[in-house]
């Protein structure tokens, strides 16, 4: 036996989607119901654990045998659940280095993460059984009365459930055979294991503070709802339809929508209707969802108060970047309060009046304190370290935009330097022509991937200092492109390389050792790290006149349409290809940092974009973590990297 494919069906009263697998498997009523497996690609067997059957001795031994590879679709689920089933305590889990994840292998090929959708896209002869979702609701979750349904409640359904379990292994094996064409690189293999260990480690929450914050948020919003009822007489003043009807009756104005983008307009219109204006203000407060993260933390924290499973490996197609899960650490609100310690203590005291008196609105204060709910364990601190302007560094390095690289090498401010290059005058952050820095900043953030005026507006151009005139924004676009000719040229070269590779089947060399190719009917882009981006079923089509290029060749592939959220034909272009490449390289750079941290015995508890959070002994210097960021990466020679960080007992934005 060299490899065993596994799929399990489980039961727990804990909500898996809301709480994650670590908390799910820790529930006292957690159980593995069915265990389906195949050895070395052979016939699939199903062990009915719920009915008292036992795993064969050799299969049981294989679960901890380092010589036997364990594979599964979303392998972390099986690995964590089996760890609990084997009696391992919280914080200890089966060694991820012995496991392979077929879902991650599919993601590397640009395929959907869900097994059923992946099987459909691969057009397998047999896909997941459609009955599966209903059967999972029936046997794997409690009924409305909180009771666990047993096989004896429906033998027919139970037999179908076993067939479903067997089919899943068969489908997983079929998917594995297809996606194994793209070989996993040693770098990505090591990073997957490191990611699993980070998720296993988790990060501690300050439970007393989180409970106090969650209670205050609930109490405050309940009070707001009662106030809204009192001033409007509405049954549910949080209902958009009831709010719209009320506003129409009170003001006579037609009301088409009440959403985040229209609330400012409504407040201006309601100057002479104070009750209606107050309703809009309450609606704004009730609509803020960030503070629900406190409740999410409590729901997914394990018995040791550590939240595990915050990041999903290869959660973003093509770039391979991580996706946030459970608490969504990748979109935590920033903190601007000058006295975080005092604000935390005031919230712990539970007096909303004190919070408002000392620090401002309750909702705003709680939102700014969310980061601080993550704390270092006793006797330890967080070293938080990140790269500055990583995408701007990578794209300049990739294109060979020398003046930008020089700014980074000399430790300059890239936004000032960009504005100076664009406008031909010295720009200093707090000195000469400082007002131009904001224009340089938005240009750097918005225009690197071929975007124009629309990209400036999407980045919030008017909020960041640009006037809302198309002429000025067009001028910004033109000046930035004139200042970055190598980057602009790179967009066109990337598109040409992709089209040539697809049309000829030849490998096309590109900047920094990148290679465009056509493989398995896909467009592939091999990155400097050795990892490959895949665009499934890619081809060259013809796009009709778009207003500036006329009819022209275009690149099409199959993927998830970001608007419809459906799997369908998607078009891409040079700027978008460069965006994928740059973000993928930035991801690989962070991956190198994570691997180095592991080699230096530094415990990463989570990471966000280009930042890592290390939980370390108080005597471990911050400089040790910063040194990892400054160290050269062999496949990224000449890329100026610099890390800077700070030390804290709770997470925050410094």
LUMDOVEX-265011 format. One line per 4 residues: number of its first residue (from 1); their letters; for each residue x, z, y of C-alpha. Coordinates in Angstrom, 1 decimal. Each point is the difference from the previous one (the first is absolute). Layout:
# residues N
NUM = a = X Z Y ~ ... $
This chain:
# residues 654
1 = xxxx = 0.0 0.0 0.0 ~ 1.5 -1.1 3.3 ~ -3.1 -0.2 2.3 ~ -3.5 1.4 0.0 $
5 = xxxx = -2.8 -1.2 2.2 ~ -2.5 2.7 1.0 ~ -3.4 0.4 1.6 ~ -2.0 3.2 0.1 $
9 = xxxx = -3.5 1.0 0.9 ~ -0.4 3.4 1.5 ~ -2.5 2.6 1.3 ~ 0.2 2.3 3.0 $
13 = xxxx = -2.5 1.5 2.4 ~ 2.5 -0.7 2.8 ~ -0.6 -3.2 2.0 ~ 2.9 -2.2 -0.9 $
17 = xxxx = -0.3 -2.4 3.0 ~ -0.2 2.8 2.5 ~ 2.5 2.4 -1.5 ~ 2.6 -2.1 -1.9 $
21 = xxxx = 1.2 0.2 -3.5 ~ 2.2 3.1 0.4 ~ -2.9 2.2 1.1 ~ -2.4 -1.8 -2.4 $
25 = xxxx = 2.1 0.8 -3.0 ~ 0.5 3.6 1.1 ~ -3.7 0.7 -0.3 ~ -0.8 2.6 -2.6 $
29 = xxxx = -2.5 -2.3 -1.7 ~ 2.3 -3.0 0.0 ~ 0.1 -1.7 -3.4 ~ 1.3 -3.2 -1.5 $
33 = xxxx = -2.9 -1.6 -1.9 ~ 1.6 -3.2 -1.5 ~ 3.5 -1.1 -0.5 ~ 0.5 -3.7 -0.7 $
37 = xxxx = 3.4 -1.4 -0.7 ~ 2.0 -2.8 -1.5 ~ 3.5 0.1 -1.4 ~ 2.4 -2.9 0.9 $
41 = xxxx = -2.9 -2.2 0.9 ~ -1.8 0.4 -3.3 ~ -3.6 0.9 -0.8 ~ -1.7 2.4 2.3 $
45 = xxxx = -1.2 3.3 -1.5 ~ -2.3 2.6 1.6 ~ 0.2 3.7 -0.6 ~ -3.2 1.9 0.6 $
49 = xxxx = 1.4 3.2 1.4 ~ -3.5 1.1 1.2 ~ -1.2 -0.1 -3.7 ~ 3.0 2.1 -1.3 $
53 = xxxx = 2.3 -2.9 -1.0 ~ 3.7 0.6 0.5 ~ 2.8 -2.3 1.2 ~ 2.2 -1.2 -2.9 $
57 = xxxx = 3.3 2.0 0.0 ~ 2.1 -3.0 0.8 ~ -2.2 -0.8 3.1 ~ 0.1 3.6 1.2 $
61 = xxxx = 3.8 0.1 -0.4 ~ 0.3 -3.4 1.9 ~ -1.5 1.6 3.1 ~ 3.1 2.0 0.6 $
65 = xxxx = 2.6 -2.3 -1.8 ~ 2.3 -1.5 2.6 ~ 0.7 -2.9 -2.4 ~ -3.7 -1.1 0.1 $
69 = xxxx = -1.3 -1.8 3.1 ~ -3.5 1.0 1.0 ~ -2.0 -2.7 1.8 ~ -3.4 0.3 1.7 $
73 = xxxx = -2.0 -1.6 2.8 ~ 0.4 2.5 2.9 ~ 2.4 1.9 -2.2 ~ 0.1 3.1 2.3 $
77 = xxxx = -3.6 0.8 -1.1 ~ 0.9 0.1 -3.7 ~ 3.3 1.7 0.7 ~ -1.5 2.9 2.0 $
81 = xxxx = -3.1 0.4 -2.2 ~ 2.1 0.1 -3.1 ~ 2.4 2.5 1.6 ~ -2.9 2.4 0.5 $
85 = xxxx = -1.4 -0.7 -3.5 ~ 3.4 0.8 -1.5 ~ -0.1 3.4 1.8 ~ 2.6 -0.6 2.6 $
89 = xxxx = -0.5 2.3 3.1 ~ -0.8 -1.2 3.5 ~ 3.0 -1.6 1.6 ~ 1.5 -1.2 -3.4 $
93 = xxxx = -0.9 -3.4 -1.3 ~ 1.2 -2.5 -2.6 ~ 3.1 -1.9 1.0 ~ -0.9 -3.1 1.9 $
97 = xxxx = 3.2 -1.8 -1.0 ~ -1.6 -0.4 -3.4 ~ -3.0 -1.8 1.4 ~ -0.8 -3.5 1.2 $
101 = xxxx = -3.0 -0.8 2.2 ~ -1.7 -3.3 -0.7 ~ -2.1 0.4 3.2 ~ 3.2 0.0 2.1 $
105 = xxxx = 1.3 -3.0 -1.9 ~ -3.2 -1.8 0.9 ~ 0.3 1.0 3.6 ~ 3.5 -1.4 0.1 $
109 = xxxx = -1.6 -3.3 -1.0 ~ -2.4 0.2 2.9 ~ -3.0 0.8 -2.2 ~ -2.9 2.4 0.5 $
113 = xxxx = 0.6 3.7 -0.8 ~ -3.3 0.5 -1.9 ~ 0.4 -0.9 -3.7 ~ -3.3 -1.9 -0.2 $
117 = xxxx = 0.7 -2.1 3.1 ~ 3.5 -0.6 -1.2 ~ -1.2 -1.3 -3.3 ~ -2.5 -2.3 1.7 $
121 = xxxx = 2.7 -1.5 2.3 ~ 2.2 -0.6 -3.0 ~ -3.0 -1.6 -1.7 ~ 0.5 1.9 -3.2 $
125 = xxxx = -2.2 -0.9 -3.0 ~ -1.3 3.5 -0.2 ~ -0.2 2.3 3.0 ~ -1.1 3.6 0.5 $
129 = xxxx = -3.4 0.9 -1.4 ~ -2.6 0.0 2.7 ~ -1.6 3.1 -1.5 ~ 3.0 2.1 0.8 $
133 = xxxx = -1.0 1.3 3.4 ~ -3.4 1.2 -1.3 ~ 1.6 1.6 -3.0 ~ 2.6 1.8 2.1 $
137 = xxxx = -2.8 1.4 2.2 ~ -1.8 1.2 -3.2 ~ 2.8 1.6 -2.0 ~ 2.8 0.7 2.5 $
141 = xxxx = -1.9 1.7 2.8 ~ -2.5 2.8 0.0 ~ -3.7 -0.8 0.2 ~ -2.2 1.0 2.9 $
145 = xxxx = -0.3 3.5 -1.5 ~ 3.8 0.4 -0.3 ~ -0.2 -0.4 -3.8 ~ 2.5 -2.0 -2.0 $
149 = xxxx = -1.6 -2.6 -2.2 ~ 1.3 -0.1 -3.6 ~ 0.2 -2.8 -2.5 ~ -3.0 1.5 -1.8 $
153 = xxxx = -2.1 -0.7 3.1 ~ 0.3 -3.7 -0.7 ~ 1.8 -1.3 -3.1 ~ -0.5 -3.6 0.9 $
157 = xxxx = 1.5 0.5 3.5 ~ 2.9 1.9 -1.5 ~ 0.9 -2.7 -2.4 ~ -0.2 -2.5 2.9 $
161 = xxxx = 2.3 2.3 1.9 ~ 2.5 -0.1 -2.8 ~ -0.2 -3.8 0.0 ~ 0.6 0.0 3.7 $
165 = xxxx = 3.1 2.2 -0.4 ~ 1.4 -2.3 -2.6 ~ -0.8 -3.1 2.2 ~ 1.9 1.5 2.9 $
169 = xxxx = 3.2 0.2 -2.0 ~ -0.5 -3.5 -1.2 ~ -0.5 -1.2 3.6 ~ 2.9 2.0 1.3 $
173 = xxxx = 2.2 -1.6 -2.7 ~ -1.1 -3.4 1.0 ~ 0.6 0.6 3.6 ~ 3.4 1.5 -0.8 $
177 = xxxx = 1.0 -3.2 -1.9 ~ -0.9 -2.1 3.1 ~ 1.6 2.1 2.7 ~ 3.2 0.7 -2.0 $
181 = xxxx = 1.2 -3.5 1.1 ~ 1.2 1.6 3.2 ~ 2.8 2.3 -1.1 ~ 0.2 3.4 1.5 $
185 = xxxx = 3.2 0.5 1.9 ~ 2.1 3.2 -0.6 ~ -0.5 0.9 3.7 ~ -3.8 -0.1 -0.3 $
189 = xxxx = 0.0 1.7 -3.3 ~ 2.0 2.9 1.4 ~ -2.2 0.2 3.0 ~ -3.2 0.2 -2.1 $
193 = xxxx = 1.4 3.0 -1.9 ~ 1.1 1.6 3.3 ~ -3.5 -0.6 1.4 ~ -1.6 1.7 -3.0 $
197 = xxxx = 2.3 3.0 0.4 ~ -0.9 0.3 3.7 ~ -3.7 -0.1 -0.9 ~ 0.6 2.6 -2.7 $
201 = xxxx = 1.8 2.2 2.4 ~ -2.8 -0.1 2.6 ~ 0.0 1.8 3.3 ~ -1.4 3.5 0.8 $
205 = xxxx = -2.9 0.6 2.3 ~ -0.5 3.1 2.1 ~ -3.3 0.9 -1.7 ~ -1.1 2.8 2.3 $
209 = xxxx = 0.5 -2.3 3.0 ~ -1.7 -2.9 -1.6 ~ -3.0 2.1 -1.0 ~ -0.3 1.4 3.5 $
213 = xxxx = 0.3 -3.5 1.5 ~ -2.5 -1.5 -2.4 ~ -2.5 2.8 0.7 ~ 0.4 -0.3 3.8 $
217 = xxxx = -0.5 -3.8 -0.2 ~ -3.2 0.5 -2.0 ~ -1.3 2.7 2.3 ~ 0.8 -1.9 3.1 $
221 = xxxx = -1.7 -3.2 -1.1 ~ -3.0 1.9 -1.2 ~ -0.3 1.6 3.4 ~ 0.3 -3.5 1.7 $
225 = xxxx = -2.8 -1.3 -2.3 ~ -2.3 2.8 1.0 ~ 0.8 -0.6 3.7 ~ -0.8 -3.7 -0.4 $
229 = xxxx = -3.3 0.9 -1.7 ~ -0.9 2.3 2.8 ~ 0.6 -2.4 2.8 ~ -1.5 -3.1 -1.7 $
233 = xxxx = -2.6 1.3 -2.4 ~ 1.3 -2.3 -2.7 ~ -0.1 1.0 -3.7 ~ 3.5 -1.5 -0.6 $
237 = xxxx = 1.9 -0.6 3.3 ~ 3.0 -1.2 -2.1 ~ -2.0 -3.0 -1.2 ~ 0.9 -3.3 1.8 $
241 = xxxx = -3.5 -1.3 -0.3 ~ -1.6 3.2 1.5 ~ 2.6 0.0 2.8 ~ -0.6 -3.6 0.9 $
245 = xxxx = -3.8 0.6 0.1 ~ 0.5 3.1 2.2 ~ 2.2 -1.8 2.5 ~ -2.4 -2.9 0.3 $
249 = xxxx = -2.9 2.3 0.6 ~ 1.8 2.1 2.6 ~ 1.8 -2.7 1.9 ~ -1.9 -3.2 -0.8 $
253 = xxxx = 3.3 -1.7 -0.8 ~ 0.2 -2.2 -3.1 ~ 2.2 1.6 -2.6 ~ 1.6 -2.2 -2.6 $
257 = xxxx = 2.7 2.2 -1.4 ~ 1.5 3.5 0.2 ~ 3.6 -0.1 -1.2 ~ 3.4 1.1 1.1 $
261 = xxxx = 0.6 -3.0 2.1 ~ -3.3 0.4 1.9 ~ 0.1 3.7 0.7 ~ 2.1 -0.3 3.2 $
265 = xxxx = -2.4 -2.6 1.4 ~ -3.0 2.2 -0.7 ~ 1.5 3.0 1.7 ~ 0.5 -2.1 3.2 $
269 = xxxx = -3.6 -1.3 -0.2 ~ -1.5 3.4 -0.4 ~ 1.3 1.6 3.2 ~ -3.6 0.8 1.1 $
273 = xxxx = -1.3 1.2 -3.4 ~ 2.1 3.1 -0.7 ~ -1.8 0.9 -3.3 ~ 0.6 -3.4 -1.4 $
277 = xxxx = 3.6 0.0 1.2 ~ 0.5 3.4 -1.7 ~ -1.5 -1.5 -3.2 ~ 2.6 -2.8 0.1 $
281 = xxxx = 2.8 2.6 0.5 ~ -1.3 1.9 -3.0 ~ -0.3 -3.2 -2.0 ~ 3.7 -0.7 0.8 $
285 = xxxx = 1.0 3.5 -1.3 ~ -2.1 -0.3 -3.2 ~ 1.4 -3.5 -0.6 ~ 3.6 1.3 -0.2 $
289 = xxxx = 0.9 0.1 -3.7 ~ 3.6 0.9 0.0 ~ -0.8 3.7 -0.4 ~ -1.6 -0.7 -3.3 $
293 = xxxx = 3.6 0.0 -1.3 ~ -0.1 3.8 -0.1 ~ -2.8 -0.1 -2.5 ~ 1.9 -2.8 -1.9 $
297 = xxxx = 3.1 2.3 -0.2 ~ -2.0 2.8 -1.5 ~ -1.6 -2.3 -2.5 ~ 3.2 -1.5 -1.4 $
301 = xxxx = 2.4 3.0 0.3 ~ 1.1 1.3 -3.4 ~ 0.0 3.7 -1.0 ~ 3.5 0.4 1.6 $
305 = xxxx = -1.4 -1.3 3.3 ~ 2.0 -3.2 -0.3 ~ -1.7 -3.4 0.6 ~ 1.2 -2.6 -2.4 $
309 = xxxx = -0.5 -3.8 -0.2 ~ 0.0 -0.7 3.7 ~ 1.6 -3.4 -0.4 ~ -0.7 -3.0 -2.1 $
313 = xxxx = 3.0 -2.1 -1.1 ~ -0.4 -3.7 0.8 ~ -3.3 0.6 1.7 ~ 0.4 -3.0 2.4 $
317 = xxxx = 0.1 -3.5 -1.5 ~ 3.2 -2.0 0.5 ~ 1.8 2.4 2.3 ~ 0.0 2.7 -2.8 $
321 = xxxx = -0.5 2.7 2.6 ~ -1.7 3.3 -1.0 ~ -3.6 0.7 0.6 ~ -1.3 3.4 1.1 $
325 = xxxx = -2.4 1.8 -2.3 ~ -2.2 3.2 0.2 ~ 1.1 1.4 3.4 ~ 1.3 -3.4 1.3 $
329 = xxxx = 3.3 1.3 1.5 ~ 0.7 -3.5 1.4 ~ -2.6 0.4 2.7 ~ 0.2 3.6 1.1 $
333 = xxxx = -0.8 0.6 3.7 ~ 3.0 0.7 2.2 ~ 0.5 3.4 1.5 ~ 0.6 0.5 3.8 $
337 = xxxx = -0.7 3.7 0.4 ~ 2.9 1.8 1.5 ~ -0.7 3.3 -1.8 ~ -0.7 -0.9 -3.6 $
341 = xxxx = 0.7 3.5 -1.3 ~ -2.5 1.5 2.4 ~ -2.6 -2.6 -0.7 ~ 0.3 0.7 -3.7 $
345 = xxxx = -0.3 3.7 0.4 ~ -3.1 -0.4 2.3 ~ -1.7 -2.2 -2.6 ~ 0.9 2.6 -2.7 $
349 = xxxx = -1.8 2.6 2.2 ~ -3.2 -2.1 -0.4 ~ -1.2 0.3 3.6 ~ -1.1 -3.5 1.3 $
353 = xxxx = -0.3 1.3 3.6 ~ 3.7 1.1 -0.1 ~ 1.0 -3.4 -1.3 ~ -1.9 -1.8 2.8 $
357 = xxxx = 1.2 2.4 2.7 ~ 3.7 -0.1 -1.0 ~ 0.5 -3.5 -1.4 ~ -3.0 -2.3 0.8 $
361 = xxxx = -2.7 -1.5 -2.2 ~ -0.3 1.3 -3.5 ~ -0.2 -3.4 -1.7 ~ 3.2 -1.2 1.9 $
365 = xxxx = 1.9 3.2 -0.8 ~ -0.9 -0.1 -3.7 ~ 1.0 -3.6 -0.2 ~ 3.4 0.6 1.6 $
369 = xxxx = 0.7 2.8 -2.5 ~ -0.7 -1.9 -3.2 ~ 3.7 -0.8 -0.5 ~ 0.8 3.6 0.2 $
373 = xxxx = -2.1 0.8 -3.0 ~ 2.9 -1.2 -2.1 ~ 2.6 2.7 -0.3 ~ 3.3 0.7 -1.6 $
377 = xxxx = -0.1 2.5 -2.8 ~ 1.5 3.5 0.6 ~ 3.7 0.0 0.8 ~ 0.0 -3.7 0.7 $
381 = xxxx = -0.4 -2.4 2.9 ~ -0.9 -3.7 0.5 ~ 2.6 -2.4 1.1 ~ -1.9 -2.9 1.4 $
385 = xxxx = 2.0 -3.2 0.6 ~ -0.8 -3.6 0.8 ~ 1.3 -3.3 1.2 ~ -0.8 -1.1 3.5 $
389 = xxxx = -1.6 -3.5 0.5 ~ 0.8 -1.0 -3.6 ~ -2.0 -3.2 0.1 ~ 1.6 -1.1 3.3 $
393 = xxxx = 3.5 0.6 -1.6 ~ -0.9 -1.8 -3.2 ~ -1.4 -3.1 1.6 ~ 2.9 -0.3 2.4 $
397 = xxxx = 2.5 0.3 -2.9 ~ -2.0 -2.5 -2.1 ~ 0.0 -2.5 2.8 ~ 3.5 0.7 1.4 $
401 = xxxx = -1.4 0.8 3.5 ~ 3.4 1.3 1.2 ~ -1.0 1.6 3.3 ~ -2.6 2.1 -1.7 $
405 = xxxx = 2.4 1.1 -2.7 ~ 2.5 0.9 2.7 ~ -2.5 2.3 1.7 ~ -0.6 1.9 -3.2 $
409 = xxxx = 3.8 0.2 -0.7 ~ 0.6 1.4 3.4 ~ -2.8 2.5 -0.3 ~ -2.1 -1.6 2.8 $
413 = xxxx = -3.7 0.0 0.6 ~ -1.3 -3.2 -1.5 ~ -3.2 0.0 2.1 ~ 2.0 0.3 3.3 $
417 = xxxx = 2.5 -2.7 -1.3 ~ -2.9 -2.3 -0.9 ~ -1.7 0.4 3.3 ~ 3.4 -0.6 1.8 $
421 = xxxx = 0.5 -3.2 -2.1 ~ -3.5 -1.2 0.7 ~ -0.1 0.7 3.7 ~ 3.7 -0.4 0.9 $
425 = xxxx = 0.4 3.4 1.7 ~ 1.4 3.3 -1.1 ~ -2.6 2.2 -1.6 ~ 0.6 3.8 -0.5 $
429 = xxxx = -2.4 2.3 -1.7 ~ -0.2 2.5 2.8 ~ 1.7 -2.1 2.7 ~ 0.2 -3.5 1.4 $
433 = xxxx = -3.0 -2.2 -0.9 ~ -1.3 2.6 -2.4 ~ -3.5 -1.4 0.3 ~ 1.2 -3.1 -1.9 $
437 = xxxx = 1.0 2.0 -3.1 ~ -3.6 0.2 -1.2 ~ -0.3 -3.8 0.1 ~ 3.2 -0.2 -2.0 $
441 = xxxx = -1.3 2.5 -2.5 ~ -3.3 -1.7 -0.7 ~ 1.8 -3.4 -0.3 ~ 2.4 1.5 -2.7 $
445 = xxxx = -2.9 1.6 -1.9 ~ -2.4 -2.9 0.2 ~ 1.8 -3.3 0.1 ~ 2.6 0.0 -2.8 $
449 = xxxx = -2.1 -1.9 -2.5 ~ -1.3 -3.0 1.9 ~ -2.9 1.7 1.8 ~ -1.0 -0.9 3.6 $
453 = xxxx = -2.5 1.4 2.4 ~ -2.4 1.2 -2.7 ~ 2.9 2.0 -1.6 ~ 0.7 1.7 3.3 $
457 = xxxx = -3.7 1.0 0.4 ~ -0.2 1.1 -3.7 ~ 3.0 2.3 0.7 ~ -1.8 1.4 3.1 $
461 = xxxx = 1.6 -2.0 2.7 ~ -2.4 1.1 2.7 ~ 0.4 3.6 -1.0 ~ 3.8 -0.3 0.0 $
465 = xxxx = 0.4 -1.3 3.5 ~ -0.9 -3.7 0.0 ~ -2.8 -1.2 2.2 ~ -2.9 -1.6 -1.7 $
469 = xxxx = 0.8 -3.5 1.2 ~ 0.9 -2.7 -2.5 ~ 2.5 -1.4 2.4 ~ 2.2 3.1 0.1 $
473 = xxxx = -0.2 0.4 -3.8 ~ 0.9 -3.6 -0.5 ~ 3.0 0.5 2.3 ~ 1.0 3.0 -2.1 $
477 = xxxx = -0.2 -2.1 -3.2 ~ 2.0 -2.8 1.5 ~ 2.7 2.3 1.4 ~ 0.4 1.9 -3.3 $
481 = xxxx = 0.3 -3.3 -2.0 ~ 2.5 -1.4 2.5 ~ 2.1 3.2 -0.4 ~ -0.1 -0.1 -3.8 $
485 = xxxx = 0.6 -3.6 -1.0 ~ 1.5 0.8 -3.4 ~ -3.1 2.0 -1.1 ~ -2.3 -2.8 1.2 $
489 = xxxx = 2.0 -2.5 -1.9 ~ -0.1 2.1 -3.1 ~ -3.8 -0.1 -0.1 ~ 0.2 -3.8 -0.3 $
493 = xxxx = 2.8 0.0 -2.5 ~ -1.8 2.5 -2.3 ~ -3.1 -2.2 0.0 ~ 2.1 -3.1 -0.7 $
497 = xxxx = 1.9 1.8 -2.8 ~ -3.2 1.1 -1.7 ~ -1.6 -3.5 0.2 ~ 3.2 -1.7 -1.3 $
501 = xxxx = 0.3 2.5 -2.9 ~ -3.7 -0.6 -1.0 ~ 0.2 -3.7 0.3 ~ 3.3 -0.6 -1.7 $
505 = xxxx = 0.4 3.0 -2.4 ~ 3.5 0.5 1.4 ~ 1.4 3.4 1.0 ~ 0.4 0.0 3.8 $
509 = xxxx = 2.6 2.3 1.4 ~ -0.9 1.9 3.2 ~ 1.5 2.6 2.3 ~ 1.9 3.0 -1.4 $
513 = xxxx = -0.1 -1.3 -3.6 ~ -3.8 -0.3 -0.2 ~ -1.2 -2.7 -2.4 ~ -3.3 -1.8 0.1 $
517 = xxxx = -1.1 -1.5 -3.4 ~ -3.0 -1.2 -2.0 ~ -0.5 2.0 -3.3 ~ -2.9 0.3 -2.3 $
521 = xxxx = -2.1 -2.0 2.5 ~ 0.8 2.7 2.6 ~ 2.1 0.0 3.2 ~ 2.7 2.6 -0.4 $
525 = xxxx = 2.4 1.4 2.6 ~ 3.0 1.9 -1.4 ~ 1.1 2.7 2.5 ~ 3.5 1.2 0.8 $
529 = xxxx = -0.6 3.1 -2.2 ~ -0.7 -2.3 -3.0 ~ -3.8 0.8 0.0 ~ -2.4 -2.9 0.1 $
533 = xxxx = -3.2 -0.6 2.1 ~ -2.6 -2.1 -1.9 ~ -2.8 -2.1 1.4 ~ -2.3 -0.9 -2.9 $
537 = xxxx = -1.1 -3.6 -0.7 ~ 1.6 -1.3 3.2 ~ -0.3 -3.6 1.1 ~ 0.5 -2.1 3.1 $
541 = xxxx = -3.2 -1.2 1.6 ~ -1.0 -1.6 3.3 ~ -1.4 1.9 2.9 ~ -2.0 -1.8 2.6 $
545 = xxxx = 0.9 0.0 3.7 ~ 0.3 3.6 1.2 ~ 0.3 -1.0 3.6 ~ 3.8 -0.2 0.3 $
549 = xxxx = 1.5 -1.5 -3.1 ~ -2.5 -2.6 -1.1 ~ -0.6 -0.6 -3.7 ~ 2.9 1.6 -1.8 $
553 = xxxx = 1.1 1.3 -3.4 ~ -0.9 3.6 -0.8 ~ 0.8 2.5 -2.7 ~ -2.9 1.3 -2.1 $
557 = xxxx = 0.0 2.6 -2.7 ~ -2.5 2.4 -1.7 ~ -0.3 3.5 1.2 ~ -2.4 2.5 1.6 $
561 = xxxx = -1.5 -1.3 3.2 ~ 0.4 2.8 2.5 ~ -3.3 -0.8 1.6 ~ -2.3 -0.6 -3.0 $
565 = xxxx = 2.0 2.4 -2.3 ~ -0.5 -2.6 -2.7 ~ 2.6 -1.8 -2.2 ~ 0.1 -3.6 1.2 $
569 = xxxx = 2.2 -2.7 1.5 ~ 2.0 1.4 2.9 ~ 2.1 -2.0 2.5 ~ 3.3 1.2 1.4 $
573 = xxxx = 2.6 -1.3 2.4 ~ 3.6 0.5 1.0 ~ -0.5 3.0 2.3 ~ -2.1 1.8 -2.7 $
577 = xxxx = 2.7 -0.8 -2.7 ~ 2.6 1.6 2.3 ~ -2.3 3.0 0.5 ~ -0.2 0.5 -3.7 $
581 = xxxx = 3.7 -0.5 -0.5 ~ 1.0 2.4 2.8 ~ -2.4 2.7 -1.1 ~ 1.1 -0.4 -3.6 $
585 = xxxx = 3.6 0.4 1.0 ~ -0.8 3.0 2.1 ~ -1.8 1.5 -3.0 ~ 3.1 -0.7 -2.2 $
589 = xxxx = 2.2 1.7 2.6 ~ -2.2 3.1 -0.1 ~ 0.2 -0.3 -3.8 ~ 3.8 0.1 0.2 $
593 = xxxx = -0.3 3.2 2.1 ~ -2.3 1.6 -2.5 ~ 2.3 -0.8 -2.9 ~ 3.0 1.4 1.9 $
597 = xxxx = -1.9 3.2 0.7 ~ -0.6 0.4 -3.7 ~ 3.7 -0.6 -0.8 ~ 0.9 2.7 2.6 $
601 = xxxx = -2.5 2.4 -1.5 ~ -2.2 0.0 3.1 ~ -3.7 0.5 -0.8 ~ -2.2 -2.6 1.8 $
605 = xxxx = -3.6 1.4 0.1 ~ -1.5 -3.1 1.7 ~ 0.8 -2.8 2.3 ~ -1.8 -2.0 2.6 $
609 = xxxx = 1.0 -3.6 0.9 ~ 3.7 0.4 1.0 ~ 0.1 3.8 -0.2 ~ 0.8 2.4 -2.8 $
613 = xxxx = -0.9 3.7 -0.1 ~ 2.6 2.1 -2.0 ~ -0.8 3.5 -1.1 ~ 3.4 1.8 0.0 $
617 = xxxx = 1.6 3.4 -0.1 ~ 0.4 1.5 3.5 ~ 3.8 -0.3 -0.4 ~ -0.1 -3.8 -0.7 $
621 = xxxx = 1.0 -1.7 3.3 ~ -2.2 -2.7 1.6 ~ 3.2 -2.1 0.3 ~ 0.0 -0.5 -3.7 $
625 = xxxx = -3.3 -1.8 0.1 ~ 0.9 -2.0 3.1 ~ 3.2 -1.2 -1.7 ~ -2.1 -1.7 -2.7 $
629 = xxxx = -1.7 -2.1 2.7 ~ 3.4 -1.0 1.5 ~ 1.6 -1.1 -3.2 ~ 0.5 -3.7 -0.5 $
633 = xxxx = -2.2 -1.8 -2.5 ~ 2.0 -2.6 -2.0 ~ -2.6 -2.7 0.1 ~ -0.6 0.5 3.8 $
637 = xxxx = 3.5 -0.3 1.4 ~ -0.1 -0.3 3.8 ~ -3.4 1.6 0.4 ~ 0.4 2.8 2.6 $
641 = xxxx = -1.8 3.0 -1.4 ~ -0.2 3.4 1.6 ~ -2.1 3.0 -1.1 ~ -0.9 3.0 2.2 $
645 = xxxx = -1.9 3.1 -1.0 ~ -1.0 3.6 0.6 ~ -0.6 3.2 -1.9 ~ -3.3 1.8 -0.2 $
649 = xxxx = -2.0 2.4 -2.1 ~ -3.1 -2.1 0.2 ~ -0.4 -3.7 0.3 ~ -0.5 -1.4 3.5 $
653 = xx = 0.9 -3.0 2.1 ~ 3.0 1.1 2.0 $
